[in-house]
């Protein structure tokens, strides 16, 4: 069933094919842009899970796989091209069983550990604090450390902060120097625990609130390094957790996390990543877009206690979660990445742009070889996923001014009593005054002619890129790594501040106006 929908300051998506053509209109309000889209909205997440770290980011200096100081050169270069702004580590559930002192010093002396959360894998701790923070420096991104509250101690976390950030003649700073790093790192983001309601300790919000206050007290600022402390927040619809923390912790935290996955449920099959029908696809779009309502409700609670929005909402885990690929290690969460996942990325980012007065960071799960990843690796081979290409297209919005827009398009009623608009859109103006538009056509069967009104814009040319493929189930494999990739987009005309864009079915486009 299709109806018309008018969305103000909107976005949302649905795809459309060449067999029929629909129409949509967008008006971009250039003069109403106020909020900056923080680059941290495009954050990444690297957990010790499966082959995300070992074999994904890190192979060691002596590996036959080409590497730069132990980091895979191909993966490093691909991430550098994304302009990764912030990277969260070491978890996830892993963080609350990770003891940082096991991952420092000579590698041959580091004790092995069992990764109890993810498949019982034995890890040798060759990737630890130095390896992570040095990687962040090389990528030019902010590190986001997730501290161990679940099985750790206040002393342990306090000493970790000192080890990383103190320039003084102190025990931990001197230990760092002994281990080869004289100058302290700059560490901005510190998560005080992770999913403390579940794998991070199975706590009640009242208990965690007091625990947070205790832990955060001893995580000190050293020598000009100021910690942005993030409390372990709610899972998707748990609004009580946010209520309790805002009431009991309040301004003792700078940020409050939130996790939201596009997943069918937590028991039984979650569905295959590459085998699905149109009905499954549209359900996925509806579930993905439900993140907007979740964000709005958590923001409303935060507004009650923090009208000036001094506490940031941090969506530090989001993305799709499907069944593991057949034949892969159980508990390693390796899944393929199709055009459907690319749409989840584009629609989600369109939503996030609207709420950056409160939402200051988002970290997709995860960066390599796990869940909705940017990159897949196998031995010496590498694959860039459709989601990677969305992040590459959208990086033009980092630190740009969000431009509100009004969207008029058809909507579709989908399984689960959800609605999916046929077009999703977002727009921004960068520091040089260049306007970028990102458009998604989610409808699987119809093309869209989109008329975009840009009052007072004198641009005479628009260039762009498109991401699409023959089938929604298409993905990039090691045998066919370029099945889904970016291509130039030319189906656009501009005349006196009006753009006419012909969007093929199931396509994502980003335009730059000149």
C-alpha positions as CSV (number, residue, x, y, z in Angstrom):
1,X,0.0,0.0,0.0
2,X,1.4,3.4,-1.0
3,X,0.4,6.9,0.2
4,X,2.0,10.3,0.1
5,X,4.2,11.6,2.9
6,X,5.5,15.1,3.6
7,X,8.5,15.1,5.9
8,X,10.0,18.3,7.2
9,X,13.7,18.4,8.0
10,X,13.6,14.8,6.8
11,X,15.4,12.0,5.2
12,X,14.4,8.3,4.8
13,X,14.6,5.8,1.9
14,X,13.0,3.4,-0.5
15,X,14.1,2.2,-3.9
16,X,12.5,2.5,-7.4
17,X,13.1,0.8,-10.8
18,X,13.3,1.7,-14.4
19,X,10.1,-0.2,-15.2
20,X,8.1,2.7,-13.7
21,X,9.0,6.1,-12.5
22,X,7.8,7.9,-9.4
23,X,8.2,11.5,-8.4
24,X,9.4,13.3,-5.3
25,X,10.2,16.8,-4.3
26,X,12.8,18.2,-1.9
27,X,13.3,21.8,-0.7
28,X,16.6,22.5,1.0
29,X,16.6,25.4,3.4
30,X,20.1,26.8,2.9
31,X,19.7,29.7,5.3
32,X,18.4,27.6,8.2
33,X,21.6,25.5,8.8
34,X,22.7,25.8,12.4
35,X,24.0,22.5,13.7
36,X,27.4,21.1,12.7
37,X,27.4,17.4,11.8
38,X,30.3,16.2,14.1
39,X,32.8,14.1,12.2
40,X,32.5,11.6,15.1
41,X,29.1,10.6,13.7
42,X,31.2,8.6,11.3
43,X,33.0,6.7,14.1
44,X,34.2,3.1,13.9
45,X,34.4,0.3,16.4
46,X,37.1,-2.4,16.7
47,X,36.6,-5.2,19.2
48,X,38.7,-8.2,20.0
49,X,36.1,-10.4,18.2
50,X,36.7,-12.9,15.5
51,X,39.3,-11.6,13.1
52,X,38.6,-7.9,13.6
53,X,41.9,-7.3,15.3
54,X,44.1,-10.3,14.5
55,X,44.1,-10.8,10.7
56,X,42.0,-7.7,10.2
57,X,43.8,-4.7,11.5
58,X,46.9,-6.4,12.9
59,X,49.2,-9.2,11.4
60,X,52.5,-8.3,13.2
61,X,55.7,-7.0,11.8
62,X,56.9,-10.5,10.7
63,X,53.9,-11.5,8.7
64,X,54.1,-12.4,5.0
65,X,51.0,-10.2,4.6
66,X,52.3,-6.7,3.6
67,X,52.2,-4.5,6.7
68,X,53.3,-1.2,8.1
69,X,54.7,-1.7,11.6
70,X,52.4,-4.7,12.0
71,X,49.2,-3.1,10.7
72,X,47.9,-4.5,7.4
73,X,48.9,-2.0,4.7
74,X,45.8,-2.6,2.6
75,X,43.4,-2.2,5.5
76,X,45.3,0.8,6.8
77,X,45.2,2.6,3.4
78,X,41.5,1.8,3.0
79,X,40.7,3.3,6.4
80,X,42.9,6.3,5.8
81,X,40.8,7.0,2.7
82,X,37.6,7.0,4.8
83,X,38.9,9.7,7.1
84,X,38.0,7.7,10.2
85,X,37.4,10.3,12.9
86,X,37.2,8.1,16.1
87,X,37.9,4.5,16.8
88,X,36.4,2.6,19.8
89,X,38.4,-0.2,21.4
90,X,38.8,-2.9,22.9
91,X,35.1,-3.7,23.1
92,X,32.2,-4.4,23.4
93,X,31.7,-7.2,25.8
94,X,35.4,-8.0,25.5
95,X,36.3,-4.7,27.3
96,X,34.9,-5.8,30.6
97,X,37.2,-8.9,30.7
98,X,40.2,-7.1,29.3
99,X,43.1,-6.3,31.7
100,X,45.3,-3.8,30.0
101,X,48.5,-4.7,31.7
102,X,48.5,-8.0,29.9
103,X,48.8,-6.1,26.6
104,X,52.0,-4.0,27.3
105,X,55.7,-4.7,27.4
106,X,57.7,-7.2,25.2
107,X,55.3,-9.3,23.2
108,X,57.0,-12.5,24.1
109,X,56.2,-11.8,27.7
110,X,52.6,-11.0,27.3
111,X,50.2,-13.7,28.8
112,X,47.7,-15.3,26.6
113,X,44.0,-15.1,27.4
114,X,40.7,-16.8,26.5
115,X,38.2,-14.7,24.8
116,X,35.2,-16.0,26.7
117,X,32.6,-13.8,25.0
118,X,33.5,-14.6,21.4
119,X,34.1,-18.2,20.6
120,X,36.6,-19.1,23.3
121,X,39.5,-17.9,21.0
122,X,43.0,-17.9,22.5
123,X,44.5,-14.4,22.1
124,X,48.2,-13.6,22.6
125,X,47.7,-9.9,23.6
126,X,50.2,-8.8,20.9
127,X,47.8,-6.0,20.1
128,X,47.4,-3.8,23.2
129,X,47.5,-0.2,24.3
130,X,50.6,0.9,22.4
131,X,49.4,-0.8,19.2
132,X,46.0,0.7,19.4
133,X,47.0,4.2,20.3
134,X,49.8,4.3,17.7
135,X,47.3,3.2,15.1
136,X,45.0,6.0,16.0
137,X,47.9,8.5,15.6
138,X,48.8,7.1,12.2
139,X,45.1,7.3,11.1
140,X,44.8,10.8,12.6
141,X,41.7,9.7,14.6
142,X,40.6,10.1,18.2
143,X,40.9,7.0,20.4
144,X,37.9,5.9,22.4
145,X,38.9,3.6,25.2
146,X,36.3,1.4,26.7
147,X,37.3,0.7,30.3
148,X,36.8,-2.5,32.3
149,X,34.2,-2.0,35.0
150,X,32.6,-5.4,34.9
151,X,35.6,-7.5,36.1
152,X,38.1,-4.8,36.8
153,X,38.9,-2.4,39.6
154,X,38.9,1.3,40.1
155,X,42.7,1.2,40.6
156,X,43.2,-0.7,37.3
157,X,41.3,1.8,35.3
158,X,42.8,4.8,37.0
159,X,46.3,3.4,36.4
160,X,45.4,2.8,32.7
161,X,44.5,6.5,32.3
162,X,47.7,7.5,34.0
163,X,49.8,5.2,31.8
164,X,48.3,6.6,28.6
165,X,48.1,10.3,29.4
166,X,50.5,11.3,32.2
167,X,53.7,13.3,31.3
168,X,54.9,13.3,34.9
169,X,57.5,11.4,36.9
170,X,54.8,8.9,38.0
171,X,54.9,5.1,38.2
172,X,52.6,4.5,35.3
173,X,54.2,7.1,33.1
174,X,57.6,5.7,33.8
175,X,56.3,2.2,33.0
176,X,55.1,3.5,29.6
177,X,58.5,5.0,29.0
178,X,60.2,1.7,29.9
179,X,57.9,0.1,27.2
180,X,59.2,2.5,24.5
181,X,56.8,5.4,24.5
182,X,58.2,8.6,26.1
183,X,55.5,11.1,25.2
184,X,52.0,10.6,26.6
185,X,49.2,10.0,24.1
186,X,46.2,12.3,23.8
187,X,43.1,10.3,24.8
188,X,39.8,12.2,24.6
189,X,37.1,9.6,25.0
190,X,36.8,7.2,27.9
191,X,33.9,4.7,28.3
192,X,33.3,3.8,31.9
193,X,32.1,0.2,31.2
194,X,30.1,-1.3,28.4
195,X,26.6,-2.7,28.4
196,X,26.6,-2.8,32.2
197,X,23.0,-4.0,32.1
198,X,24.2,-7.2,30.3
199,X,27.6,-8.7,29.4
200,X,29.3,-5.8,31.3
201,X,28.1,-7.0,34.7
202,X,24.3,-7.6,34.6
203,X,23.8,-4.6,36.8
204,X,20.7,-2.5,37.7
205,X,20.9,1.1,36.6
206,X,20.8,2.3,40.2
207,X,23.8,0.2,41.1
208,X,25.7,1.2,37.9
209,X,25.0,4.9,38.5
210,X,26.9,4.8,41.9
211,X,29.6,2.6,40.4
212,X,30.1,5.1,37.5
213,X,30.4,8.0,40.0
214,X,33.1,6.1,41.9
215,X,35.1,5.0,38.8
216,X,34.9,8.3,37.0
217,X,36.2,10.1,40.2
218,X,39.6,8.4,39.9
219,X,39.9,8.7,36.1
220,X,41.8,12.0,36.2
221,X,42.9,14.6,33.7
222,X,46.7,14.7,33.4
223,X,48.9,17.3,31.8
224,X,46.4,19.0,29.5
225,X,44.6,15.8,28.5
226,X,40.9,16.2,29.3
227,X,38.8,13.1,29.4
228,X,35.3,13.1,27.9
229,X,33.8,10.4,30.1
230,X,31.0,8.3,28.7
231,X,28.6,6.3,30.9
232,X,27.4,2.9,29.8
233,X,23.9,3.6,28.6
234,X,20.8,1.8,27.4
235,X,20.0,-0.9,24.9
236,X,17.5,0.4,22.3
237,X,14.1,0.6,24.1
238,X,15.3,0.6,27.7
239,X,14.2,4.2,28.6
240,X,14.2,3.5,32.3
241,X,18.0,3.1,32.2
242,X,18.4,6.5,30.7
243,X,16.0,8.0,33.2
244,X,17.9,6.6,36.2
245,X,21.3,7.6,34.9
246,X,20.3,11.1,34.1
247,X,18.7,11.5,37.5
248,X,21.5,9.9,39.5
249,X,24.7,10.7,37.5
250,X,23.7,13.8,35.7
251,X,26.5,16.2,34.8
252,X,29.2,13.9,36.3
253,X,29.2,12.3,32.8
254,X,30.0,14.1,29.6
255,X,28.3,11.4,27.4
256,X,25.7,8.7,27.7
257,X,25.9,5.7,25.3
258,X,23.1,4.0,23.5
259,X,23.2,0.7,21.4
260,X,20.7,0.0,18.6
261,X,21.0,-2.9,16.1
262,X,18.9,-3.6,13.1
263,X,18.2,-7.2,14.1
264,X,15.2,-9.4,14.1
265,X,15.7,-10.6,17.7
266,X,18.2,-12.2,20.1
267,X,17.0,-15.8,20.0
268,X,16.9,-18.1,17.0
269,X,17.9,-17.3,13.5
270,X,18.5,-13.6,12.6
271,X,18.3,-14.4,8.9
272,X,21.0,-14.8,6.3
273,X,23.0,-11.8,5.2
274,X,22.8,-12.6,1.5
275,X,19.6,-14.7,1.2
276,X,16.4,-12.6,1.6
277,X,13.4,-11.5,-0.3
278,X,11.8,-8.0,-0.9
279,X,9.6,-8.4,2.2
280,X,12.7,-9.1,4.3
281,X,14.4,-6.1,2.8
282,X,11.6,-3.7,3.5
283,X,11.3,-5.0,7.0
284,X,15.0,-4.2,7.5
285,X,14.5,-0.7,6.2
286,X,11.6,-0.2,8.7
287,X,13.6,-1.6,11.6
288,X,16.6,0.5,10.7
289,X,14.5,3.7,10.6
290,X,13.0,3.0,14.0
291,X,16.2,4.3,15.4
292,X,14.9,7.8,14.9
293,X,12.0,7.2,17.4
294,X,14.4,5.6,19.8
295,X,16.8,8.5,19.6
296,X,14.0,11.0,20.1
297,X,12.7,9.2,23.2
298,X,16.1,9.0,24.9
299,X,16.7,12.7,24.0
300,X,13.4,13.7,25.5
301,X,14.5,12.1,28.8
302,X,17.9,13.7,28.7
303,X,16.2,17.1,28.0
304,X,14.3,16.8,31.3
305,X,17.5,16.8,33.3
306,X,19.8,18.7,30.9
307,X,18.0,21.4,29.0
308,X,21.3,23.0,27.8
309,X,22.4,19.7,26.2
310,X,25.7,19.6,28.0
311,X,25.6,15.8,28.1
312,X,26.0,14.1,24.7
313,X,24.2,11.0,23.4
314,X,26.7,8.6,22.1
315,X,25.4,5.8,19.8
316,X,28.5,3.8,20.0
317,X,27.1,0.5,18.6
318,X,24.8,0.3,15.6
319,X,24.3,-1.6,12.4
320,X,22.9,-4.9,11.0
321,X,23.2,-8.2,12.8
322,X,22.6,-11.3,10.7
323,X,23.5,-15.0,11.1
324,X,27.1,-15.9,10.8
325,X,28.2,-17.1,7.4
326,X,28.1,-20.9,7.0
327,X,31.5,-22.5,7.5
328,X,32.9,-19.7,9.7
329,X,33.8,-19.9,13.3
330,X,30.9,-19.8,15.7
331,X,31.0,-16.7,17.9
332,X,33.1,-14.7,15.5
333,X,30.1,-12.9,14.0
334,X,31.5,-12.9,10.4
335,X,28.8,-11.9,8.0
336,X,28.7,-10.8,4.4
337,X,27.6,-7.3,3.4
338,X,25.1,-6.6,0.6
339,X,23.4,-3.6,-1.0
340,X,20.8,-4.0,1.7
341,X,23.4,-3.2,4.4
342,X,24.5,-0.2,2.4
343,X,20.9,1.2,2.6
344,X,20.9,0.6,6.4
345,X,24.1,2.7,6.5
346,X,22.7,5.5,4.4
347,X,19.3,5.7,6.0
348,X,20.8,5.6,9.5
349,X,23.3,8.4,8.8
350,X,20.5,10.5,7.3
351,X,18.7,10.1,10.7
352,X,21.8,10.9,12.8
353,X,22.3,14.2,11.0
354,X,19.0,15.4,12.3
355,X,19.8,15.1,16.0
356,X,23.4,16.3,16.3
357,X,22.3,19.0,18.8
358,X,22.4,16.0,21.2
359,X,23.9,13.1,19.3
360,X,27.6,13.7,19.1
361,X,29.1,10.4,18.1
362,X,28.1,7.1,16.4
363,X,30.2,4.0,16.0
364,X,29.2,1.4,13.5
365,X,29.8,-2.2,14.5
366,X,32.4,-3.1,13.3
367,X,35.4,-2.0,11.3
368,X,36.8,-5.3,9.9
369,X,35.4,-8.8,9.5
370,X,32.6,-8.5,12.1
371,X,28.9,-7.7,11.7
372,X,28.3,-4.7,9.3
373,X,32.0,-4.1,8.5
374,X,33.8,-1.8,6.2
375,X,36.3,-4.4,5.1
376,X,36.6,-8.1,4.8
377,X,40.0,-9.9,4.8
378,X,41.2,-13.5,4.1
379,X,44.9,-14.1,4.2
380,X,46.4,-11.6,1.8
381,X,43.1,-10.7,0.2
382,X,40.9,-7.7,1.0
383,X,37.3,-6.8,0.0
384,X,35.7,-3.3,0.5
385,X,32.0,-3.8,1.3
386,X,29.0,-1.8,0.0
387,X,28.8,-0.2,3.5
388,X,32.4,1.0,3.1
389,X,31.4,2.8,-0.1
390,X,28.5,4.6,1.7
391,X,30.9,5.9,4.3
392,X,33.2,7.0,1.6
393,X,30.4,8.8,-0.2
394,X,29.2,10.4,3.0
395,X,32.5,11.6,4.4
396,X,31.8,15.0,2.7
397,X,29.3,15.6,5.5
398,X,31.9,15.4,8.3
399,X,32.1,18.7,10.2
400,X,29.7,20.3,7.7
401,X,26.7,22.4,8.5
402,X,23.5,20.4,8.4
403,X,20.9,21.9,6.1
404,X,17.3,21.2,7.0
405,X,15.0,20.0,4.2
406,X,11.4,19.2,3.4
407,X,10.7,16.0,1.5
408,X,7.5,15.0,-0.3
409,X,7.5,11.4,-1.4
410,X,5.5,8.2,-1.4
411,X,5.7,5.8,1.6
412,X,5.2,2.1,1.8
413,X,3.6,0.1,4.6
414,X,5.8,-2.8,5.5
415,X,5.8,-5.8,7.7
416,X,5.8,-5.1,11.4
417,X,3.4,-2.1,11.2
418,X,6.2,0.1,10.0
419,X,6.4,2.6,7.2
420,X,9.2,3.3,4.8
421,X,9.4,6.5,2.8
422,X,10.5,5.9,-0.8
423,X,13.2,8.5,-0.7
424,X,15.8,9.4,2.0
425,X,17.8,12.5,1.8
426,X,20.3,14.7,3.7
427,X,22.2,17.8,2.9
428,X,25.1,19.8,4.3
429,X,27.3,22.8,3.5
430,X,31.0,22.4,4.2
431,X,33.5,24.9,5.5
432,X,34.2,26.1,1.9
433,X,30.6,26.8,1.2
434,X,30.1,23.7,-1.0
435,X,26.7,22.0,-0.8
436,X,26.5,18.2,-0.8
437,X,23.3,16.2,-1.2
438,X,22.9,12.5,-0.4
439,X,19.8,10.7,-1.8
440,X,18.7,7.1,-1.4
441,X,16.0,5.5,-3.5
442,X,15.0,2.4,-1.5
443,X,12.1,1.2,-3.7
444,X,13.2,-2.0,-5.4
445,X,11.0,-1.7,-8.5
446,X,10.7,2.0,-9.5
447,X,12.9,4.8,-10.6
448,X,12.4,8.2,-9.0
449,X,12.6,11.6,-10.6
450,X,13.5,13.9,-7.7
451,X,13.0,17.7,-8.0
452,X,15.2,19.5,-5.6
453,X,14.6,23.2,-4.9
454,X,17.6,25.1,-3.7
455,X,16.5,28.7,-3.0
456,X,19.2,31.3,-3.5
457,X,21.8,28.8,-4.7
458,X,23.6,29.9,-7.8
459,X,25.3,26.6,-8.6
460,X,25.4,25.7,-12.3
461,X,26.8,22.2,-12.1
462,X,26.4,19.1,-10.1
463,X,28.7,16.1,-10.0
464,X,28.1,12.9,-8.2
465,X,28.7,9.2,-7.5
466,X,26.2,6.4,-7.4
467,X,26.1,3.0,-5.5
468,X,23.8,0.4,-6.9
469,X,23.7,-3.1,-8.3
470,X,21.5,-5.5,-10.3
471,X,20.2,-7.2,-7.1
472,X,19.7,-6.2,-3.5
473,X,21.5,-9.4,-2.5
474,X,24.6,-8.5,-4.4
475,X,27.9,-8.3,-2.4
476,X,31.6,-8.2,-2.9
477,X,33.4,-11.4,-2.5
478,X,37.1,-12.4,-2.7
479,X,36.3,-14.0,-6.1
480,X,34.4,-10.9,-7.3
481,X,35.6,-7.9,-5.2
482,X,34.1,-5.3,-7.5
483,X,30.6,-6.5,-7.9
484,X,29.2,-3.5,-6.0
485,X,31.2,-0.3,-6.3
486,X,30.9,3.4,-6.9
487,X,30.4,4.8,-10.3
488,X,30.1,8.4,-11.7
489,X,26.5,9.7,-11.6
490,X,25.4,12.0,-14.4
491,X,21.6,11.8,-14.4
492,X,21.2,15.3,-12.9
493,X,20.4,18.7,-14.4
494,X,20.5,22.1,-12.7
495,X,18.7,25.3,-13.7
496,X,18.2,28.4,-11.7
497,X,18.4,26.7,-8.3
498,X,16.4,23.6,-9.2
499,X,17.9,20.2,-9.6
500,X,16.3,17.4,-11.5
501,X,17.7,14.0,-10.5
502,X,16.8,10.7,-12.0
503,X,17.4,8.0,-9.4
504,X,17.5,4.4,-10.6
505,X,15.8,1.8,-8.3
506,X,17.7,0.7,-5.2
507,X,20.4,3.4,-5.6
508,X,22.3,5.7,-3.3
509,X,23.7,9.0,-4.7
510,X,25.8,11.8,-3.3
511,X,26.0,15.1,-5.3
512,X,28.3,18.1,-5.0
513,X,27.1,21.4,-6.3
514,X,29.5,23.8,-8.1
